[in-house]
Amino acid sequence: MTLLYNDPARFTDDALRGFCDLHSDRVRAVTGGVVRSTPVSEGKVAVVIGGGSGHYPAFTGLVGSGFADGAVAGNIFTAPSAQQVHAVARAAHSGGGVLFGYGNYAGDVMNFGSAQERLRAEGVDCRTIVVTDDVASSDDESQRRGIAGDFAVFKIASAAAEEGLALSEVADLARRANARTRSLGIAFDGCTLPGQSESLFTVPAGKMALGLGIHGEPGISDVDSAEADRVADTLVEGVLAKTAHLDSSRVAVLLNGLGATGHEELFVLWSRIATGLRDAGLILVEPEVGELVTSLDMSGVSLTVTWLDEDLERLWCAPADTPAYGKARGAVARAPETRTPVDSGETSDEELPEADPDSRECAATIAAAFGEMRAAVERHAEELGRIDAVAADGDHGRGMLKGVTAAARAAAAARELGAGAHSVLVRAADSWAAEAGGTSGALWGAGLRALASALSDRRSPDAAEIVAGIEGFSASITGLGRAEVGDKTMVDALVPFVSTFSTTHSWRSAAEVARTSAERTAELVAGTGRAKHLAERGRGTPDAGAVSFALLAETVAEFLERKENPHG
């Protein structure tokens, strides 16, 4: 259980503050995460890694000479926002372009991808490596999750950048490392989020969970518990079964603890794992055993194997010096011409356009509605988290609360400054996306932005413009998330809501349809997103995103009814 915290919502911020103070000789805090505090060579490729927090030493602990130039730190198990990714990349950039590295999760893909597009528009060359090493999560290699294989892929890519290779070469080597990396994990017990008393999942007595993720997701299946040698054999056999007939016998190996597995336990496993790998004809090259990609206090282990060629072996063995990881192979060379990266200096202090009285009145209604939405999510955040934890990582309630709270605060502040309806919604959208992160943050931010585009600061919207805005909200979310009705997502409640509202212009009728549709998602199995890996486990439980959308639709309907009939 995670016991030491102040405000659970500030756990990541508090941890980063202590981390940066302790390791100020290697890292410094910037908006969204950390970058190196030591000089880097002008023109060097900046390797920027990241994802949700809770995985230390990944990702912040791997920033330093010979490894990453920056790490983006989202909330616990939640993808960082596009704004956070952009800020860290700008701070880490040294003129040679940016290579982004992250695991294959929907929220990370959306937000890192959005940041990459923005950087390219600003003239910064960017590439991406999405790690897909988890053999248990899918037979389709492109659909696999990224787990502890992140470490091997990022280490190799970072060493290539340290050698001064060009961005295209660094990216090619990262992709080659990812294609040759396979991992499998086993959990004995789940992890507990700060402020919660129950684990995100439990493993039945006498069982162990095979194929777990690193965000508190349960395993793909429960198998009989066994002594250490049998656990080791299961890991070795599972990884070697997915080797794709690679042409090398030299391998990098990582036996990784997930947060609550002692080193002595790992050593017991290692003796059997090393024997099994050598018996398979493999030569182990500088193997690593320890906690390098964790999941808070999860009890479990994972095995990662990367089949090396000459280039990959050189980079795997290259020296590194970070707060959490060191590889001593001589001193890390310093480039003769150096510079210290600077923070991006991002601000949101844009001047608000002039608004007329009718639009300002609409803006006041929008800001008040966000306040009601925030209160509703706060009342139901724990329930949303429990629903989400059945087949995902349990962060939906907390993420929604952080997003809607930021949106409500931004909307109220913009209204106080005299903003119109369009500007209030834009401020709310951007704040939601920036603060929430994750899939829901990206989707709600994009959807609210699209809704804002149908409104004006110069007049109050008519019925046709409101319908157009809501249809734009839906189109933006379905386009970005690539989900369809039946995939067991927010879309299953959103699309019926929009269809009903477009024909009736009744928020109440549309909200009732959204609630019914959200409840019906309990009959579905997930077809996209993180929950698809545990689709059957989620049967019988509604989708958290659909439920939260219905909740907010109902909240707005009730608010509008009270506004129209204050004495009723």
N, C-alpha and C positions, 0 to 999 in steps of 0.2 A: 504494500500500500504506500502511496506517495503521501508522506505525513508533514513535510516541512514546506509550508507555503504561507503567504499572507492572503491576498485576494486571489482566488484560483484563476480569475480572468487575466491577472497580471503575472502569472507564474513565469511565462516565457520572458517577459521584459525584465523581471527581477533576476532571473537566472543569467540573462545576457549581461546585465549590469555587473554582477559579481564576476562572471567569466572574463569580461574585458578588463576589469580592474586587476584581476590576478595575473593576466597574461598580456599586459600592456606593452611588453617588449616585443610581442609578435603580432598582436591584432589590435584594431581599434573599432569602436562602434560607429556605424553610419546608419542612415535611415534604412530600416528593413533588415539589418543584419550586421555583419562584420567584414572588414577587409584587412589585408596585411598592414601592419604599422611599420614594417621594414621596407627599405628601398627596393624597387624593382626596376629592371632595365627598360629604357625607352623602346617602344616598339614590340615589347613582349606580348604574346597572346595572353589575355586574362581568362583564366578558368574560373567560372562562377558556378558553384554547386548549391544545392539546397532542397528545401521541402518543408514539411512540418517539423516542429521541434519534438523533443522527447526521444531522440535517437542518439544522444551523445555517446561517443565522440563525434559521430556524424551529426550535423555537417560543420558546425562552427569550429569544432576541435581539430578539423583537418585543414585549416587555413594557415599557410606558412610556407617557408622556402621549400621547394621541391614538391609542393602539393598545391592546394587551391589558392587563388588570389582573393576570393571572396565567397561568402556563404550567406544565402538568404534564409532567414529564420521565420517561418510562419508560426501560427499558434500550434499548440500541441496537436499533432497528427492532422494538421490542416495545411493545405497548400498556401504558400504566401501569395499575396495579391500581386497583380501586374505592376502596381506602383512600387511595391517593395523590391521586386526583381529589377525593375528599371533603375531604381536608386542605387542599389548595390553594384550593378553592372557599370553604371556611370562612374561610381567611385573607384572601382577596380580597374577600369580601362586605362591602358598605358599606350595606346596608339596602334596596337597590333590586332585589334578585333577581340571579340568575346566568344568563348565556347561555353554554352550552358550545358550543365549536366544534372539530370534528375531522374527519379524513378517513374515508371509508366503508370501514372494515376491521372484521372480526368482533370482534376483541379490544377495539378501541376502543368499538364499539357496546355490547358487553356491560358493560364496566367503567365507562364514563361513564354508561351507563343505570342501573346499579346505584347509583352515587353520587348520581345525580339523584333516584332514588326515596328514598334515605335522607335527602337534604336536604329534600325535600318533606315527609317525615314529621316533620322537625324544624321545619317551618314556614317554610322558605326557598323562595320561588317560583323555579322553574328552567324554562328552555327550552333547546332544542338545535337547532343547525344542523349537519347532516352533509353535508360537501362531496362532490359527485359530478361532478367536472369532466372526468375522463379519458375522452375519446371513444373511445379504442382498447379499453377494457376491457369494454364491453358496449353493445349497441344499446338496451337498457333503461336509461333515464336513472337510475332509482332504484338500479340495481345497479352503477353505475360507481364506480371508485375515486376518492379525493380525492388530487390531486397538487399541483402548484404553484398551482392555483386557490385553495387554502387561503389564500394570501396576500391575494388580492383580496377574497375574501369576508370574511375576518377584519378587514381594514383598513376596509372599509365599515361592518361591524357595530360595530367599536370607535369609529369616528368618530361614529356615531349615539348610542352610549352617552355619549361625551364631550360631546355637545350637550345631554345631560340628558333624552333621550327615555325613555319608559316601556319596561319590559321587552317588552311585547307589540309595540310599534312597532319596537324594535331587532331582535327576532326576525323580524318580517315583512320588514324590509329585508334582513336576512341571507339569508332564503329567496329573496327576489327576486333578490339578487345571485348566489346559487348557480344559480338557474334560467337566468341569462343568461351563465354562465361556461363556457367550453370550453377544454380543454387537450389537447396531444399532445406526447409526448416521444420522443426518439431517443437511443440509447446507442451509443457506440463501443467501450466496454470496461466490465467490471463493477467493483464495489467490493470492498474487503477488510476484514473485521472485525478489530478489534484482537486480536492474538494469533494470527491465522491467516496463512498464507503464500500461500494460493490465493484468487483472486477467487470471489465467489458464483456468477458465471457468466462465460463468455467469449463473445466475438463472433467468429465465423469470419473468417478473413482475407478481405478484399475485401467484407465485409458490414457493415451496421449494423442494430441491433435497434430495430424500430419498435414504439412502444406500451409502453415499459418502465414499471414502477412506481418508487416512491421508497424501497422497502425492500430493494433489492438483487435484486428479481425480474427475470428476463430479459424481453426484449421479447415481444410477442405474435407477432411474425414477424420473420424476418431478410430484409432487402432489400439490393440491391446498394449498395455504398458509392458516394458521389458527391462532386463538388466542392461548395463552400459554397453556391453559388447554387441548386443542385438540392436540397440539404438544406433551405434556406430555403423553396423552393417546395413541398416535401413537407409541411412544417409548416403553411404557410399554407393549402394546399389541403385538408389533413386537418381543420383546425379549421373552416374556412368551410363545409365539406361538412356540418357538424353544427350549423348555426346555428338550426335550427327556425324560420326566417323571422321573426326578431326585428324589432321595429318601429323600431329606432334605427340611425343611421349613426355615432353617436359611441361610441367604444370606449376602454376602458382596456386596455393591452397590457403584458404582462410576458414578456420573453425571459430565461429563467432558466438559469443554469449549474448543473450537478449536482454540482460539487465539484472537478473537475479540468479544466475548460474555461476557458481564459484569457479575460480581458476583451477582449483584442484579437480573439480568435476570435469572440466574441459580437458585437463591433462589425462584423466582416466580414459576419456573418449579418444583422445588423440592417438594414444598408443595403438589402439585397434584400427582407427581410421588410416593411420600411416601405413600399417601393415596391409590393409585391404587395397589401398591405392598402389602400393609397390607391387603387390601380388598381381595387379592388373597390368603391370608393365610400365607404370608411370614413374618418372623421376621428379621428386619434389624439390622445387626451387624456392628457397627462402620462405618457407611457410610461416603463417601468422596464426597465433592462437590467443584469443582474448576477446574483450568486449569492444567492438569497433562500430557496429551498427545495431543499436539497442532499441528497445520498445518500452521505455520507462522501467517498470519493475517486473517485466514479464519473465517467467521461468521457462527457459527454452534455449535451443541452440539451432544454428544453421551451418551448413557446409557449402562452401563455394569453391569451385575449381575453374581455373582459367588455363586453357591450352595455349602455350606460348610459342611464338616463332622467335627468330633472332632479335627483331626490333622490340617486340613486346617484352622479352626477357630482360633486355638491357634497361628498359624503362621501369619495369617492375622492381629491379634491383637498385635503381638509382637512389641517391640519398634524399632524405627529407627531414625537415625540422619544424614540427607544429606543436601546439600546446598538448595534443593528445597522442601524437604519433611521431616516432623518430626512427630513421633508418641510417645508421652510421656507416658510410662507405667513403670516408674522407670528408673534409669540410665542404659544405655547399658553396660553390663558387659564386662570387659577387660580380655582377657585370660592371665594367669600368665606368659607363655612363648610366647614372641612376636618377630616378625621380620618385617622389612619394605621391601615390594617388591622392586625389582630393575628393571630398564628398561632392555629390551631384548638386547640392543646394536646391533641391526641388522645393517649390512652395505652391500653395493653392490660393495666393492672395491676388486673384484676378479681379479686375474692376467689373462690377456688375452693370449690365445694360440698364438704361432708363426704362421704367415700367409705368404703365398707366394705372389709374385707381382700380379698374375692374380686374386687371390681371393681378394686382397686389392683393385684392380681396380673395381671388382664387388661390393665390399663394398661401394666404393665411389658413385657408381650409386644408390645403395639402399638408402644411406643416403640422396642423392640429391632428390630422389623420395619422401622420407618422408617429406622433406621440401616443395615440391610442394603440397603434400597431406594436410599438415598443412594449407597452404595458402588457399587451396580450401575450407576446412571445415570452416575456419574463415569467408570466404565470405558468406557461406551458413548456418552458425550456427543458426541464428535467424529463418530462414525458416524451418530448421529441427525441431527446438523447437516448432514452430507453428503446424507443422504436428503432432508431437508427442502429443501435448496437446489436440488434438481432442478426443482421447480415452485413454490417459495415463496421465503422469505427467509433460510433457513438458520439460524434462531435457536432451533429447537425443542430441540436438545440443551442449549444454554446455559440456556434458560428452564426446562426440566425440572430441570436440576441446581440452579439457584438456588431453585426452588420446593421440591424435596424436601429440600434442605439446610436451608432455613428450617423446614420441617415437622419434620424429625428433631430439630433443635435445640429447637424449641418443645415437642415431645412429651417429650423427655428432661428439660427443665426442669420441665414440669408434673408429670411422674412423681416427680421429686425432691421436689416440694412435697406429695406425697401425693395427687395427683389420681386420680380414677377413670377408667374407660374412656371415658365420654362426654366428660368435660372434656379429657382428653388429645387425643382426636380433634378436638374443637372448636378447641383451641389450634393443633393441626397444620394444620387446614383453613384457618384465618384467616391463619396465617403463610405458608402456601403461596400463597394468593391475593394477599396483600399484597406479597410479595417477587418472585414470578415475573412478575405482570402478564400481558399477552397473552391469547390465547384459552385456552391450556392452563392458565394460572393461574386464570382465571375458572372453567373447567370443573372442574378438580381441587378447587379450593376449595369450590365448590358441592356437588360429589359427596361429598366427605369430610364436609361439614356434614350432608348427608342421611343418610349412614351413621351419623354420631354420634347422630342423633336416635333411632335404633333401639336404642341402648345406654343403660345406666344407670350412675350412680355408686354405686348402692346394692346391686348384685348383678352376678354374672358372667352374660354373655348365654348363652341356650340356643340350640340349632340354629335354631329358628324365628326368633328375633330376629336372628341373623346373616344368615339368608336375607333377611329383611325389610330389613335394613340395606343389603345388597348390591343388592337390587332398587331401593331408594330411591336409592342412589348412581347407578345406571343411569338411573332416571327423571329425576333432577335434571339429569344431563348431557345427555340427549337432549332434554329440555324447554328447557334454556337454549340449547344449541347448534343446535337445530332441524334436526339431521341425522338421516338415516335410513340403515338398512343399504343399502349400495350407493353411498353418496355419497363413499366413499373417505375415511373419517375414523376416529378412534378408536372410533366406534360400531360399526364393522364387526368389531372384535375384542371390544368390550365386551358387546354383546348376546348373542353365542354363549356367552361366558364365563358370563354370568348365567344363561342358560337351562340350561346344563350343571350349574352349581353348585346351582341350585334343585332339580334332580331327583336329583343324586347326592350332594350335600353333600361332594364331593371337590374340594379346591382344586387338586390335581395334575391331575385330569381336566379341570377347567375351564381351567386354565392351558395345557394342551396344545391344547385347542380354540382358545383365544385366539391362540396362536402360529400355528397353521395358518391361521386366519382372517386374521391380520395379513399373512401371506405372500401370501395370495390377493388382497389389495388391489392388488398389482402389476398385476393384470389389469383393474382398474377405471380409470375417469377421474373426476376430482373433480367433485362436483355442488354443493359448497358451500364456503364459506371462501375464503381468499386464493388457494389453488391452482386454483380453478375457472377462473380467467382463463387458466391455462396447462395446461388439462386434458390435452391430447394429449401435451404435453411430459413429463408425469408417467407416462404409460403405460409399463409395464415396471418401475417402481420402486414398492415398497410405501409406504403412507402412514406418515409418521413418527409420528403420534399413535397409530396402531394398533400399530406396532412397539414404541413405548415402553410402552404399556399391557401388551402381552404380556410384555415384559421384566420389568415390575414384578410381574405375576401369577406368573411363573415364580420370581422371587426370593422372593416370600412363600411359595410352595409349598415350595421348598427349605428355607427357614428353619423352617417348621412341621414338616417331616419331620425335620430335625435336632433340633428341640426335643422331639419325641415319641420319637425313638430316638437319644439322644445318643451311644451307643456303636456305632451301626450304620454 
